[in-house]
Amino acid sequence: MTFLNILFSQIPTNTAAMPVALREEQLEVLKVLYPWYKEEVFRRREQMMRLTAFASAFLVLLLVTMVAVPARPRPEFTTALFAITGVSLFSAIFAYLILQQRNRHRMAKQALIEIERVLGVYDQDLYILGKTLYPEDWQTAWLSDRSVTIYLAVLATLTVLVIAAVLLRP
């Protein structure tokens, strides 16, 4: 039996005990929405990691290629300008995509927490005597998540390294 099945099987049938009295139809909707939003939260997080990994791998490959392949002593101004513009645009597009996924992740997370509140998983004594089913800080812990900052910092650092390699090429 999965965690969600256990969670939904333990929802009190006495709706008067719940903080919000749910009709059977409403409960059925929440049973459908909860796993969907839970999956959406994980999917968006994974997508941010994939975008970062792909962009980083491309920039590292570009950097290694520039170091390994001998070229003319000094790139022309136009060539360097196109290379820098291309790398900057590439990184900017990926930063935008990462931020877009972050926003969608946050919206899904907010909806998920609201469903959890309605289900009473943060209410003491509703499922477990003397305890809440989920820790209280889970409602706000996601606000202090700094992973997107790390993703963007890695992307920016690699972009600067590639640009420096173009400009400082012997």
Steps between C-alpha positions, in 0.01 A plus 500: 500500500646836400538799726216682325266202543587488870448877530161495332385188681566678830294808416239516773151406388365730769527824302397701805847427645671647194592870495304541176199277454547326166223345301572164340531660153753751629701225666505305173631807316777541758590132464554561130672838531741416782710239314490711184640808676752290692629360171499848344719635781756222446481528120574874503794454738642227277454717192700783661782254575494362144512846345793593721684176426452533124608865485796436730614198300481702178696790648766268647531322165537837329765604752696175463478523122633854504795400715576177312464617140765738380374803313632816349706700745234761563136481385377789291277752673192386305562133575549569870188718507288227339642235734436708811151596382416138420618370836320781682174436315527126560549554872227763521249269334584219740483735799155609381387138463627416849318800649184404313516149648564650844183709476295199396658297778401765754141516375467122518659497848257765626203304366635179654541663842149640482362153425702362791356767730145415393575132562619594848847346479641794699232476771600342827306193617306459175696196379745427783433580863726776627663556159440635154530272198741742329742732683371855529810648331429313176251773418775762476828307455479528122520880524862479618607261223811637331544241225397737219764747620759223475378397153526858374837558668646191331361614165634855545844378611539270202381776266760740639771234463411441135492875429835541674641215292387678182644835608826372648580252225873527417 
